[in-house]
Amino acid sequence: MKTIEQKKPLLQRTLFGVKRATLEAKITSYFEFSQDVATFIKYLVVVMVRNSLVVSDFSFLCQELVCEVFLTAEPSDVLREYCAYFKDYFKKSGDWDKVVHRLFTDKKEYYRLTEEARSNKKLLDTPGTEKVQNSALTLRIVSTFEDASGKKHTLTIADADETRSRAETSELLEILTTVALFETAAGVRRFVKFIQAKRPGTKETFKETVVEVDQVEQPADQQEECVLNSEVETPEVKTIEIVVPAGVDLSTVNDQDLLTMVRVGHPDVVSLENIRVIFTEEEPEEPVDDELEIQKSFLEPVIESQSSQTLLEDRVTPKTIDDVSAPPTTKPQRTKKKRLLTHKEAYVQSLIENWSQKNHNGKNKESSIKKKRR
C-alpha cells in the first residue's frame, strides 16, 4: 500500500471531497510533518460538519492521535475553544477529566469558554428529521458563503444526507463560520458569513417549510414592518419598440389601444404589466447607390436634350442680360425613399392612424361644444 506524505496544508476540496481512509492518512501525515496542533484540530472540526451532512461515515477520525494531543500538547486557546467537540473521543475512564483539568482552572471556566462548541456539538449529534424520498438520486449540497471582503464563494458537498432539512443543514453549515481556517490567495478569510444552501438532484429536494399563522389581526405598525422586512422579488420588465409615423404623438393613448398595438408583434402578451413600450419615429431611408446610379443614367439624356434645345433657342433669339437668370444658390436635394413596411408594421400604423383620427375627431367635438356654450 502506498504511503501518503502530506507536507502542504490540506485544501478545502480535500477535506470535503476525498474518501475517509485517504483523508485520515493525509491529516495524520500533515500533522506529523508540521506539528501544527491548531490546524490539526480545526481540520477535524470541519470533518465533523461534513460527517453530519453526508451519508458516509467520517466519525472519530484520527481518534488515537486526538486523545494523545489533548493529553500531552501544550495548552492553548485553540484546544480550549474546540475541546468540547472531542469529548466522545475519550473512552478510557478519567481521560476526559484530565483534559479539562489541564486546560481550565475550574469547571466554571470550562463551561464559559466552551459554550459555543457545546451548543454546536449538540447540532452535530442530532440525527436528521426528514425521510428519504429520493433514494435513487446522488444528492449534493451547494452552499454559498461570504468571505471577509464581502465576496461570495460556494462550497459543494457530495453524498448529501436527505434526512437533513433545510434548516438543519443551514445550522450545521453555520458552524464553519466559527472555524478560522481557510483563506484566499490574497490572505482573505473565507467562510465568514453563511448565505444559503441548496440540495439539487434532478430537482430541488429540500422540502419547503409551510408556516401556519393564527388568524389574529396584527396592529397596523407591525403589519407595515412585516411588509418592509419581507423580500420581494422584482419581476423582469420587457421593453417593446413600436415604430410610428413622424409627428404622431401617442402620449395620450389608452391602455386598451396600446395593448392592441403591442399584440400585433407580440401575441403572447396579454397585459401591459411589466411591459415598457418605446415609440420610435419612422425615418425615411436614403436611396441606395444602385438606385442613385439608375436615376443618374435616366436623367443624363434628358438634361443633355434640354441643354441642346436651350442653346438652339439662344442662337435664334439672343437673350439680354436681364433675361439671364442667376445660377441656383442651393444644391438640389436627394429624394428620400420611404422604406416598405412589413405586414405587421403596416397593421400597427393603420391602428395608429385610426387612433389619431378618432382622437382628432374627439377634440373637434369638444371644441364645438365649448363654442355652443359660449
Residue frames relative to the residue before (quaternion, step in Angstrom):
aa qw qx qy qz dx dy dz
M 1.0000 0.0000 0.0000 0.0000 0.00 0.00 0.00
K 0.4563 -0.7064 0.4750 0.2592 3.56 -0.85 0.97
T 0.3643 -0.7294 0.5413 0.2055 3.55 -0.93 0.97
I 0.3161 -0.7549 0.5482 0.1723 3.57 -0.88 0.97
E 0.0888 -0.7745 0.6254 0.0344 3.56 -0.86 1.01
Q 0.0434 -0.8045 0.5916 -0.0300 3.57 -0.58 1.18
K 0.0041 -0.8308 0.5545 -0.0470 3.56 -0.31 1.27
K 0.6792 0.4150 -0.2855 0.5337 3.57 1.29 -0.10
P 0.6112 -0.5488 0.4040 0.4026 3.62 -1.13 0.54
L 0.5099 -0.6572 0.4657 0.3019 3.55 -1.05 0.76
L 0.4142 -0.7119 0.5175 0.2318 3.54 -1.05 0.81
Q 0.6841 -0.4797 0.3676 0.4085 3.53 -1.33 0.34
R 0.6917 0.4855 -0.2930 0.4473 3.59 0.86 -0.91
T 0.5980 0.5498 -0.3649 0.4549 3.60 1.21 -0.44
L 0.6868 0.4909 -0.2851 0.4538 3.57 0.86 -0.97
F 0.7679 0.3491 -0.1858 0.5039 3.59 1.06 -0.72
G 0.7472 0.4632 -0.2112 0.4273 3.59 1.22 -0.22
V 0.7261 0.4523 -0.2796 0.4358 3.64 0.87 -0.81
K 0.6199 -0.5657 0.4036 0.3643 3.55 -1.29 0.39
R 0.7299 -0.4819 0.2789 0.3964 3.53 -1.29 0.49
A 0.6985 0.4861 -0.3015 0.4299 3.61 0.68 -1.06
T 0.6730 0.4870 -0.2942 0.4726 3.57 0.94 -0.89
L 0.6593 0.5157 -0.3109 0.4503 3.58 0.93 -0.88
E 0.6557 0.5095 -0.3155 0.4593 3.59 0.91 -0.86
A 0.6570 0.5088 -0.3065 0.4643 3.58 0.99 -0.83
K 0.6604 0.5081 -0.3111 0.4570 3.60 0.98 -0.81
I 0.6599 0.5001 -0.3154 0.4635 3.61 0.92 -0.87
T 0.6587 0.5072 -0.3061 0.4639 3.59 0.94 -0.89
S 0.6665 0.5119 -0.3019 0.4500 3.58 0.91 -0.93
Y 0.6719 0.4907 -0.3125 0.4584 3.59 0.92 -0.84
F 0.6425 0.5121 -0.3362 0.4604 3.61 0.99 -0.72
E 0.6537 0.5090 -0.3180 0.4610 3.59 0.95 -0.84
F 0.6712 0.4846 -0.2987 0.4748 3.58 1.09 -0.66
S 0.7983 0.3428 -0.1555 0.4702 3.59 0.80 -1.02
Q 0.2027 -0.7898 0.5380 0.2137 3.60 1.12 -0.69
D 0.3736 0.7206 -0.4841 0.3268 3.57 1.17 0.69
V 0.2549 -0.8137 0.5074 0.1243 3.56 -0.03 1.34
A 0.6565 0.5385 -0.3206 0.4198 3.60 0.87 -0.96
T 0.6882 0.4683 -0.2847 0.4755 3.59 0.86 -0.96
F 0.6105 0.5630 -0.3367 0.4437 3.59 1.03 -0.79
I 0.6850 0.4742 -0.2823 0.4757 3.60 0.88 -0.94
K 0.6624 0.5063 -0.3109 0.4563 3.61 0.95 -0.84
Y 0.5839 0.5655 -0.3684 0.4512 3.60 1.06 -0.69
L 0.7121 0.4737 -0.2637 0.4460 3.56 0.84 -0.99
V 0.5995 0.5320 -0.3657 0.4731 3.62 1.11 -0.55
V 0.6349 0.5198 -0.3213 0.4727 3.59 1.01 -0.82
V 0.6513 0.5064 -0.3163 0.4683 3.60 0.98 -0.83
M 0.5975 0.5535 -0.3610 0.4542 3.61 1.10 -0.61
V 0.6302 0.5150 -0.3305 0.4779 3.59 1.02 -0.76
R 0.6443 0.5091 -0.3173 0.4743 3.58 0.94 -0.87
N 0.6524 0.5405 -0.3151 0.4278 3.59 0.90 -0.94
S 0.6879 0.4891 -0.2827 0.4557 3.59 1.03 -0.76
L 0.7202 0.4496 -0.2379 0.4717 3.60 1.23 -0.37
V 0.7301 0.4040 -0.2248 0.5032 3.61 1.22 -0.30
V 0.6021 -0.5668 0.4303 0.3620 3.54 -1.34 0.27
S 0.6408 0.5419 -0.3223 0.4379 3.60 0.99 -0.81
D 0.4565 -0.6985 0.4959 0.2406 3.56 -1.25 0.54
F 0.0391 0.7868 -0.6133 0.0568 3.56 -0.73 1.15
S 0.3479 0.7697 -0.4769 0.2431 3.59 1.20 0.44
F 0.8535 0.1523 -0.1355 0.4795 3.55 -1.28 0.62
L 0.1669 0.7985 -0.5526 0.1708 3.57 0.93 0.91
C 0.8482 0.0478 -0.0741 0.5223 3.61 -0.98 0.93
Q 0.1038 0.8648 -0.4887 0.0502 3.59 1.07 0.72
E 0.6906 0.4811 -0.2976 0.4506 3.61 0.76 -0.97
L 0.6667 0.5029 -0.3040 0.4584 3.57 0.94 -0.87
V 0.6201 0.5416 -0.3377 0.4561 3.59 1.04 -0.75
C 0.6611 0.5012 -0.3116 0.4634 3.59 0.87 -0.92
E 0.6444 0.5239 -0.3183 0.4572 3.57 0.98 -0.82
V 0.6546 0.5190 -0.3159 0.4498 3.59 0.93 -0.88
F 0.7072 0.4628 -0.2803 0.4551 3.61 0.78 -0.95
L 0.7036 0.4610 -0.2721 0.4674 3.60 1.11 -0.58
T 0.7990 0.3067 -0.1447 0.4965 3.60 1.14 -0.49
A 0.6154 0.5816 -0.3638 0.3883 3.63 1.05 -0.61
E 0.6190 -0.5399 0.4223 0.3835 3.53 -1.26 0.48
P 0.4916 -0.6655 0.4630 0.3179 3.64 -0.78 0.94
S 0.0297 0.7963 -0.6008 0.0642 3.57 -0.98 0.88
D 0.6737 -0.4897 0.3649 0.4163 3.55 -1.31 0.24
V 0.6326 0.5361 -0.3372 0.4457 3.59 1.03 -0.75
L 0.6534 0.5004 -0.3184 0.4705 3.60 0.93 -0.83
R 0.6544 0.5051 -0.3151 0.4662 3.58 1.00 -0.76
E 0.6807 0.5171 -0.2950 0.4269 3.57 0.92 -0.94
Y 0.8129 0.3064 -0.1239 0.4795 3.59 0.91 -0.93
C 0.4209 0.7450 -0.4603 0.2364 3.63 1.18 -0.13
A 0.6180 0.5837 -0.3554 0.3887 3.62 1.00 -0.75
Y 0.5693 0.5908 -0.3834 0.4241 3.61 1.17 -0.48
F 0.7695 0.4054 -0.1709 0.4631 3.59 1.08 -0.77
K 0.2982 0.7868 -0.5000 0.2053 3.60 1.21 0.25
D 0.6821 0.4994 -0.2925 0.4470 3.61 0.96 -0.84
Y 0.5284 0.6381 -0.4091 0.3826 3.62 1.23 -0.27
F 0.7039 0.4726 -0.2558 0.4645 3.57 1.11 -0.71
K 0.1201 -0.8319 0.5417 0.0108 3.55 -0.27 1.34
K 0.6299 0.5392 -0.3445 0.4402 3.59 1.10 -0.60
S 0.5457 -0.6388 0.4425 0.3137 3.54 -1.00 0.88
G 0.8209 0.2591 -0.2041 0.4662 3.54 -0.91 0.95
D 0.5418 0.6424 -0.4143 0.3495 3.64 1.15 -0.39
W 0.6658 0.5017 -0.3215 0.4491 3.61 0.89 -0.82
D 0.6240 0.5288 -0.3393 0.4647 3.59 1.04 -0.72
K 0.6160 0.5391 -0.3417 0.4616 3.58 1.08 -0.69
V 0.6376 0.5279 -0.3266 0.4561 3.59 0.99 -0.84
V 0.6673 0.4949 -0.3019 0.4676 3.58 0.85 -0.95
H 0.6615 0.5091 -0.3059 0.4578 3.58 0.96 -0.84
R 0.6582 0.5137 -0.3087 0.4556 3.62 1.06 -0.75
L 0.7724 0.4091 -0.1952 0.4449 3.58 0.91 -0.92
F 0.7998 0.2469 -0.1052 0.5370 3.60 1.07 -0.64
T 0.5437 -0.6254 0.4564 0.3240 3.53 -1.20 0.58
D 0.7902 -0.0946 0.0715 0.6013 3.59 1.10 -0.65
K 0.7160 -0.4480 0.3232 0.4267 3.57 -1.31 0.11
K 0.6100 0.5701 -0.3512 0.4237 3.56 1.05 -0.75
E 0.6631 0.4826 -0.3022 0.4859 3.59 0.95 -0.84
Y 0.6081 0.5610 -0.3462 0.4423 3.58 1.03 -0.75
Y 0.6994 0.4643 -0.2778 0.4670 3.59 0.81 -0.97
R 0.6490 0.5247 -0.3196 0.4487 3.59 1.04 -0.71
L 0.7517 0.4143 -0.2226 0.4623 3.59 0.82 -0.97
T 0.7412 0.3854 -0.2259 0.5010 3.60 1.17 -0.39
E 0.2923 0.7968 -0.4938 0.1896 3.58 1.22 0.27
E 0.6918 0.4672 -0.2849 0.4711 3.61 0.83 -0.96
A 0.6640 0.5111 -0.3116 0.4481 3.60 0.90 -0.89
R 0.6601 0.5031 -0.3143 0.4608 3.61 0.96 -0.79
S 0.6325 0.5205 -0.3258 0.4721 3.57 1.07 -0.73
N 0.6693 0.4892 -0.2921 0.4768 3.58 0.97 -0.85
K 0.6101 0.5609 -0.3491 0.4375 3.58 1.06 -0.72
K 0.6216 0.5331 -0.3413 0.4614 3.60 1.04 -0.70
L 0.6369 0.5177 -0.3258 0.4691 3.59 1.02 -0.78
L 0.6628 0.5167 -0.3022 0.4499 3.57 0.96 -0.87
D 0.7223 0.4520 -0.2443 0.4629 3.58 1.00 -0.79
T 0.5955 0.5795 -0.3683 0.4170 3.61 1.20 -0.38
P 0.3855 -0.7370 0.4989 0.2436 3.64 -0.66 1.02
G 0.6261 -0.5540 0.4036 0.3717 3.55 -1.27 0.43
T 0.3916 -0.7523 0.4953 0.1882 3.56 -1.14 0.65
E 0.6212 0.5603 -0.3464 0.4245 3.62 1.22 -0.18
K 0.4508 -0.6615 0.5254 0.2883 3.57 -1.31 0.33
V 0.5024 -0.6288 0.4989 0.3214 3.56 -1.21 0.58
Q 0.0303 -0.8258 0.5621 -0.0334 3.58 -0.60 1.17
N 0.7507 0.2937 -0.1777 0.5645 3.60 1.26 -0.23
S 0.0072 0.8634 -0.5041 0.0209 3.57 0.79 1.06
A 0.6613 0.5161 -0.3116 0.4464 3.60 1.13 -0.55
L 0.6388 0.5406 -0.3243 0.4411 3.59 1.23 -0.30
T 0.2942 -0.6889 0.6256 0.2177 3.54 -1.21 0.60
L 0.1497 -0.8405 0.5192 0.0405 3.54 -0.24 1.29
R 0.0946 -0.7645 0.6330 0.0762 3.52 -1.31 0.37
I 0.3438 -0.7026 0.5793 0.2292 3.54 -1.25 0.46
V 0.0918 -0.7680 0.6328 0.0358 3.56 -0.87 1.00
S 0.0052 -0.8296 0.5549 -0.0621 3.56 -0.34 1.28
T 0.2621 -0.7574 0.5839 0.1294 3.55 -1.24 0.57
F 0.0474 -0.7838 0.6190 -0.0129 3.54 -0.99 0.97
E 0.3322 -0.6798 0.6005 0.2586 3.53 -1.38 0.14
D 0.3434 -0.7107 0.5645 0.2414 3.56 -1.13 0.65
A 0.7533 -0.4104 0.2611 0.4426 3.59 -1.29 -0.01
S 0.6819 0.4681 -0.2886 0.4823 3.60 1.20 -0.43
G 0.5922 -0.5985 0.3570 0.4044 3.60 1.27 -0.01
K 0.5329 0.6232 -0.4151 0.3940 3.61 1.25 -0.01
K 0.4197 -0.7182 0.5053 0.2296 3.55 -1.05 0.82
H 0.0263 0.7665 -0.6416 0.0063 3.56 -1.17 0.65
T 0.3773 -0.7505 0.5097 0.1860 3.56 -1.17 0.60
L 0.1504 -0.7375 0.6508 0.0994 3.51 -1.34 0.47
T 0.1052 -0.7965 0.5947 0.0289 3.56 -0.75 1.09
I 0.0763 -0.7871 0.6120 0.0034 3.57 -0.83 1.05
A 0.2892 -0.7778 0.5381 0.1478 3.58 -0.61 1.16
D 0.7882 0.3400 -0.2374 0.4547 3.56 -1.39 0.14
A 0.1556 0.8439 -0.5008 0.1128 3.58 1.05 0.77
D 0.4240 -0.6929 0.5360 0.2299 3.54 -1.15 0.80
E 0.3453 -0.7847 0.4819 0.1809 3.57 -0.51 1.20
T 0.5681 0.6015 -0.3990 0.3953 3.61 1.18 -0.25
R 0.5912 0.5563 -0.3705 0.4514 3.59 1.24 -0.18
S 0.3492 -0.7243 0.5571 0.2074 3.56 -0.88 0.96
R 0.6868 -0.4591 0.3489 0.4425 3.55 -1.27 0.13
A 0.6658 0.5061 -0.3080 0.4535 3.59 0.92 -0.89
E 0.6553 0.5057 -0.3105 0.4674 3.59 0.96 -0.86
T 0.6460 0.5207 -0.3151 0.4608 3.57 0.96 -0.86
S 0.6563 0.5147 -0.3105 0.4560 3.57 0.93 -0.87
E 0.6560 0.5120 -0.3144 0.4568 3.60 0.95 -0.85
L 0.6653 0.4994 -0.3027 0.4652 3.58 0.99 -0.81
L 0.6632 0.4916 -0.3086 0.4725 3.59 0.98 -0.79
E 0.5575 0.6040 -0.3801 0.4241 3.59 1.17 -0.52
I 0.5706 0.6074 -0.3828 0.3986 3.60 1.11 -0.62
L 0.5998 0.5827 -0.3603 0.4134 3.60 1.08 -0.67
T 0.6207 0.5518 -0.3509 0.4326 3.61 1.12 -0.53
T 0.6535 0.5044 -0.3171 0.4669 3.61 1.24 -0.26
V 0.6622 0.4768 -0.2931 0.4983 3.59 1.32 -0.12
A 0.1905 -0.7901 0.5757 0.0898 3.60 -0.36 1.23
L 0.2347 0.8083 -0.4943 0.2174 3.56 0.10 1.31
F 0.7958 0.3059 -0.1522 0.4999 3.57 0.68 -1.10
E 0.0460 -0.7841 0.6189 0.0022 3.55 -1.13 0.81
T 0.5118 -0.6030 0.5064 0.3436 3.55 -1.30 0.36
A 0.7006 -0.4448 0.3360 0.4454 3.58 -1.31 0.07
A 0.6830 0.4702 -0.2782 0.4848 3.59 1.19 -0.56
G 0.5861 -0.6127 0.3636 0.3859 3.60 1.25 0.11
V 0.4687 0.6636 -0.4515 0.3689 3.61 1.23 0.34
R 0.4493 -0.7105 0.4735 0.2628 3.57 -0.77 1.02
R 0.2728 -0.7556 0.5776 0.1449 3.55 -1.01 0.89
F 0.7908 0.3113 -0.2433 0.4675 3.57 -1.37 0.20
V 0.2586 0.7746 -0.5299 0.2286 3.56 0.88 0.97
K 0.8063 0.0570 0.0028 0.5887 3.59 1.01 -0.80
F 0.3325 -0.7335 0.5608 0.1923 3.56 -0.90 0.96
I 0.2302 -0.7925 0.5547 0.1065 3.60 -0.91 0.97
Q 0.7656 -0.2687 0.2299 0.5375 3.61 0.56 -1.11
A 0.1695 -0.7622 0.6123 0.1240 3.55 -1.35 0.21
K 0.0772 -0.7668 0.6360 0.0392 3.56 -1.12 0.78
R 0.1815 -0.7768 0.5946 0.1010 3.56 -1.21 0.50
P 0.0055 0.8452 -0.5338 0.0238 3.61 0.39 1.17
G 0.1093 -0.7086 0.6885 0.1088 3.51 -1.23 0.67
T 0.7167 -0.1868 0.1934 0.6434 3.54 -0.34 -1.23
K 0.7531 0.1313 -0.1102 0.6352 3.54 1.40 -0.01
E 0.6072 -0.5130 0.4327 0.4254 3.58 -1.27 0.17
T 0.1798 -0.8437 0.5025 0.0579 3.59 -0.58 1.16
F 0.4728 0.6227 -0.4787 0.3994 3.59 1.21 0.10
K 0.3897 -0.7114 0.5359 0.2343 3.57 -0.90 0.91
E 0.4202 -0.7099 0.5056 0.2527 3.55 -0.81 1.03
T 0.3667 -0.7359 0.5332 0.1991 3.55 -0.93 0.95
V 0.1969 -0.7678 0.6017 0.0983 3.57 -0.82 1.05
V 0.1872 -0.7950 0.5720 0.0756 3.55 -0.61 1.16
E 0.2346 -0.7712 0.5789 0.1229 3.57 -0.71 1.10
V 0.1245 -0.7995 0.5871 0.0268 3.55 -0.79 1.07
D 0.4486 -0.6803 0.5100 0.2754 3.57 -0.87 0.95
Q 0.4730 -0.6784 0.4886 0.2779 3.55 -1.05 0.79
V 0.3005 0.7290 -0.5452 0.2844 3.55 0.44 1.26
E 0.4042 -0.7293 0.4999 0.2341 3.56 -0.72 1.06
Q 0.2805 -0.7670 0.5588 0.1441 3.56 -0.80 1.06
P 0.5979 -0.5392 0.4387 0.3992 3.57 -1.21 0.41
A 0.6441 -0.5616 0.3621 0.3723 3.55 -1.17 0.65
D 0.6644 0.5120 -0.3255 0.4364 3.60 0.93 -0.84
Q 0.6502 0.5009 -0.3208 0.4727 3.61 1.07 -0.68
Q 0.6233 0.5332 -0.3421 0.4584 3.58 1.05 -0.73
E 0.6476 0.5159 -0.3175 0.4622 3.57 0.98 -0.85
E 0.6488 0.5221 -0.3191 0.4524 3.57 1.00 -0.83
C 0.6324 0.5349 -0.3300 0.4529 3.58 1.03 -0.79
V 0.6525 0.5141 -0.3116 0.4613 3.56 0.99 -0.84
L 0.6694 0.5046 -0.3051 0.4519 3.57 0.95 -0.86
N 0.7159 0.4646 -0.2570 0.4535 3.56 1.01 -0.81
S 0.5913 0.5823 -0.3789 0.4096 3.58 1.15 -0.42
E 0.4234 -0.6896 0.5300 0.2534 3.51 -1.16 0.69
V 0.1183 -0.7950 0.5943 0.0274 3.56 -0.74 1.10
E 0.3390 -0.7419 0.5424 0.2008 3.53 -0.74 1.04
T 0.3169 -0.7505 0.5532 0.1741 3.57 -0.82 1.03
P 0.3505 -0.7528 0.5090 0.2267 3.61 -0.55 1.10
E 0.5386 -0.6280 0.4588 0.3241 3.55 -1.19 0.60
V 0.3048 -0.7536 0.5596 0.1613 3.57 -0.92 0.98
K 0.2432 -0.7760 0.5703 0.1160 3.57 -0.83 1.06
T 0.2452 -0.7766 0.5680 0.1191 3.58 -0.87 1.00
I 0.0575 -0.7893 0.6113 -0.0076 3.58 -0.87 1.04
E 0.2222 -0.7845 0.5705 0.0993 3.59 -0.84 1.01
I 0.0817 -0.7763 0.6246 0.0230 3.56 -1.00 0.95
V 0.3031 -0.7510 0.5634 0.1634 3.58 -0.80 1.07
V 0.0737 -0.8046 0.5892 -0.0010 3.60 -0.78 1.09
P 0.5971 -0.5575 0.4197 0.3957 3.60 -1.16 0.47
A 0.6022 -0.5796 0.4082 0.3670 3.57 -1.13 0.66
G 0.8095 0.2890 -0.2276 0.4577 3.55 -1.04 0.88
V 0.5785 0.5760 -0.3855 0.4301 3.62 1.24 -0.06
D 0.1929 -0.7859 0.5822 0.0788 3.58 -0.78 1.07
L 0.0811 -0.8228 0.5624 0.0034 3.58 -0.53 1.22
S 0.3097 0.7881 -0.4871 0.2138 3.58 1.19 0.43
T 0.7435 0.3912 -0.2254 0.4933 3.61 1.15 -0.51
V 0.3765 0.7365 -0.4938 0.2683 3.60 1.22 0.22
N 0.4234 -0.7110 0.4957 0.2635 3.60 -0.96 0.83
D 0.6933 -0.5160 0.3214 0.3871 3.55 -1.28 0.45
Q 0.6412 0.5426 -0.3367 0.4255 3.60 0.99 -0.78
D 0.6728 0.4727 -0.2948 0.4868 3.60 0.94 -0.90
L 0.6457 0.5265 -0.3233 0.4487 3.58 1.00 -0.83
L 0.6431 0.5184 -0.3234 0.4617 3.59 0.99 -0.80
T 0.6188 0.5444 -0.3398 0.4530 3.58 1.06 -0.76
M 0.6566 0.5027 -0.3050 0.4724 3.59 0.99 -0.86
V 0.6638 0.5185 -0.3078 0.4424 3.59 0.94 -0.90
R 0.6864 0.5183 -0.2903 0.4196 3.59 0.94 -0.91
V 0.4932 0.6472 -0.4427 0.3767 3.61 1.22 -0.24
G 0.7875 0.2820 -0.1476 0.5277 3.58 0.87 -0.95
H 0.7662 0.2436 -0.1329 0.5796 3.58 1.26 -0.35
P 0.1015 -0.8517 0.5113 0.0541 3.61 0.39 1.18
D 0.5980 0.5819 -0.3661 0.4120 3.62 1.20 -0.36
V 0.5804 0.5816 -0.3762 0.4282 3.61 1.23 -0.33
V 0.1238 -0.8195 0.5582 0.0379 3.58 -0.71 1.09
S 0.7828 0.0811 -0.0714 0.6128 3.60 1.26 -0.25
L 0.5356 -0.6384 0.4575 0.3102 3.55 -1.31 0.34
E 0.4049 0.7028 -0.4883 0.3218 3.59 1.24 0.21
N 0.8336 0.0756 -0.1256 0.5326 3.58 -0.88 1.06
I 0.5623 0.5458 -0.4062 0.4699 3.59 1.17 0.66
R 0.1004 -0.7713 0.6264 0.0517 3.57 -0.90 0.95
V 0.1657 -0.8071 0.5642 0.0523 3.58 -0.61 1.21
I 0.1214 -0.7779 0.6152 0.0396 3.56 -0.89 1.02
F 0.2235 -0.7676 0.5889 0.1186 3.58 -0.85 1.03
T 0.0802 -0.7938 0.6029 0.0041 3.57 -0.80 1.08
E 0.4003 -0.7196 0.5130 0.2423 3.59 -0.78 1.05
E 0.4780 -0.6726 0.4935 0.2750 3.53 -1.03 0.88
E 0.1352 -0.7786 0.6094 0.0643 3.58 -0.96 0.88
P 0.4350 -0.6897 0.5052 0.2824 3.63 -0.78 0.99
E 0.3987 -0.7276 0.5079 0.2318 3.55 -0.99 0.81
E 0.5275 -0.6029 0.4927 0.3399 3.57 -1.23 0.57
P 0.5354 -0.6122 0.4546 0.3632 3.63 -1.05 0.63
V 0.4773 -0.6705 0.4854 0.2948 3.55 -0.99 0.77
D 0.7032 -0.4900 0.3125 0.4095 3.58 -1.28 0.40
D 0.6328 0.5411 -0.3451 0.4333 3.59 0.98 -0.80
E 0.6566 0.5050 -0.3129 0.4648 3.59 1.00 -0.83
L 0.6357 0.5224 -0.3311 0.4619 3.59 1.02 -0.80
E 0.6475 0.5196 -0.3226 0.4547 3.57 1.00 -0.81
I 0.6395 0.5206 -0.3243 0.4636 3.59 1.03 -0.79
Q 0.6460 0.5148 -0.3180 0.4654 3.57 0.97 -0.90
K 0.6553 0.5250 -0.3156 0.4419 3.58 0.95 -0.90
S 0.6790 0.4895 -0.2941 0.4613 3.60 0.91 -0.94
F 0.6610 0.4978 -0.3080 0.4694 3.59 1.14 -0.59
L 0.7228 0.4653 -0.2531 0.4438 3.60 0.94 -0.89
E 0.5830 0.6242 -0.3863 0.3483 3.63 1.01 -0.71
P 0.6755 0.4671 -0.3261 0.4681 3.70 0.82 -0.81
V 0.6347 0.5335 -0.3356 0.4472 3.58 1.02 -0.77
I 0.6680 0.4935 -0.2990 0.4700 3.58 0.91 -0.95
E 0.6492 0.5198 -0.3202 0.4536 3.59 0.98 -0.87
S 0.6460 0.5226 -0.3153 0.4585 3.60 1.02 -0.83
Q 0.6576 0.5061 -0.3056 0.4669 3.56 1.00 -0.89
S 0.6422 0.5248 -0.3273 0.4527 3.61 1.00 -0.77
S 0.6484 0.5145 -0.3226 0.4591 3.62 0.98 -0.82
Q 0.6466 0.5218 -0.3128 0.4602 3.57 0.98 -0.87
T 0.6511 0.5195 -0.3137 0.4558 3.59 1.01 -0.84
L 0.6483 0.5145 -0.3209 0.4604 3.62 0.95 -0.83
L 0.6408 0.5273 -0.3237 0.4545 3.60 1.00 -0.81
E 0.6620 0.4984 -0.3065 0.4684 3.58 0.97 -0.86
D 0.6307 0.5421 -0.3341 0.4435 3.60 1.04 -0.75
R 0.6454 0.5141 -0.3316 0.4573 3.57 1.04 -0.72
V 0.6758 0.4849 -0.2957 0.4699 3.60 0.99 -0.80
T 0.7995 0.0991 -0.0227 0.5920 3.60 0.89 -0.96
P 0.2576 -0.7844 0.5403 0.1626 3.63 -0.14 1.23
K 0.3471 -0.7402 0.5464 0.1818 3.55 -1.06 0.87
T 0.4176 -0.6663 0.5558 0.2699 3.53 -1.21 0.61
I 0.7018 -0.4502 0.3340 0.4396 3.55 -1.35 0.12
D 0.6534 0.5334 -0.3218 0.4302 3.58 1.00 -0.81
D 0.6561 0.5324 -0.3171 0.4307 3.54 1.15 -0.66
V 0.6204 0.5477 -0.3482 0.4403 3.58 1.21 -0.49
S 0.2905 -0.7748 0.5383 0.1598 3.61 -0.65 1.09
A 0.5635 -0.6000 0.4514 0.3447 3.53 -1.22 0.62
P 0.5697 -0.5965 0.4308 0.3661 3.59 -1.10 0.66
P 0.5844 -0.5852 0.4187 0.3752 3.61 -1.06 0.58
T 0.3569 -0.7602 0.5122 0.1798 3.54 -0.94 0.95
T 0.7490 0.3292 -0.2115 0.5347 3.63 1.15 -0.32
K 0.4902 -0.6546 0.4926 0.2976 3.54 -1.15 0.72
P 0.5031 -0.6340 0.4795 0.3391 3.57 -0.97 0.75
Q 0.3906 -0.7341 0.5115 0.2167 3.57 -0.92 0.94
R 0.5149 -0.6266 0.4903 0.3191 3.49 -1.25 0.61
T 0.4335 -0.6763 0.5298 0.2720 3.49 -1.09 0.72
K 0.2969 -0.7684 0.5432 0.1621 3.56 -0.68 1.13
K 0.3184 -0.7507 0.5550 0.1645 3.48 -1.03 0.89
K 0.3709 -0.7321 0.5305 0.2123 3.57 -0.84 0.93
R 0.4635 -0.7002 0.4775 0.2587 3.55 -0.84 1.09
L 0.4654 -0.6640 0.5086 0.2896 3.55 -1.02 0.83
L 0.3637 -0.7458 0.5219 0.1978 3.57 -0.95 0.92
T 0.4820 -0.6132 0.5310 0.3311 3.52 -1.24 0.50
H 0.6902 -0.4656 0.3372 0.4395 3.58 -1.28 0.22
K 0.6685 0.4978 -0.3076 0.4589 3.59 0.95 -0.87
E 0.6590 0.5029 -0.3132 0.4634 3.60 0.97 -0.87
A 0.6448 0.5195 -0.3231 0.4582 3.57 1.00 -0.82
Y 0.6481 0.5124 -0.3194 0.4641 3.58 1.02 -0.80
V 0.6340 0.5214 -0.3265 0.4686 3.60 1.01 -0.82
Q 0.6768 0.4879 -0.3056 0.4588 3.59 0.91 -0.89
S 0.6210 0.5209 -0.3557 0.4653 3.60 1.07 -0.61
L 0.6172 0.5269 -0.3388 0.4760 3.59 1.09 -0.69
I 0.6514 0.5173 -0.3092 0.4609 3.56 1.00 -0.90
E 0.6598 0.5056 -0.3097 0.4616 3.60 0.95 -0.89
N 0.6417 0.5142 -0.3263 0.4661 3.60 0.99 -0.80
W 0.6531 0.5060 -0.3159 0.4666 3.55 1.00 -0.87
S 0.6455 0.5259 -0.3210 0.4513 3.60 0.96 -0.89
Q 0.6600 0.5053 -0.3070 0.4635 3.57 0.96 -0.90
K 0.6563 0.5039 -0.3057 0.4712 3.58 0.97 -0.88
N 0.6542 0.5104 -0.3069 0.4662 3.56 1.00 -0.85
H 0.6490 0.5191 -0.3060 0.4644 3.59 1.04 -0.85
N 0.6595 0.5014 -0.3097 0.4666 3.59 0.95 -0.86
G 0.6306 0.5396 -0.3318 0.4484 3.57 1.06 -0.75
K 0.6562 0.5043 -0.3088 0.4687 3.58 0.98 -0.83
N 0.6427 0.5168 -0.3255 0.4625 3.62 0.98 -0.83
K 0.6400 0.5289 -0.3230 0.4543 3.57 1.02 -0.80
E 0.6472 0.5092 -0.3139 0.4726 3.57 0.98 -0.87
S 0.6488 0.5272 -0.3182 0.4471 3.58 1.00 -0.85
S 0.6672 0.4980 -0.3090 0.4597 3.61 0.94 -0.84
I 0.6219 0.5364 -0.3411 0.4573 3.59 1.07 -0.72
K 0.6461 0.5177 -0.3182 0.4618 3.58 0.98 -0.85
K 0.6469 0.5196 -0.3262 0.4530 3.61 0.99 -0.83
K 0.6442 0.5189 -0.3297 0.4550 3.60 0.97 -0.81
R 0.6387 0.5306 -0.3286 0.4501 3.57 1.00 -0.81
R 0.6313 0.5277 -0.3336 0.4601 3.58 1.03 -0.73
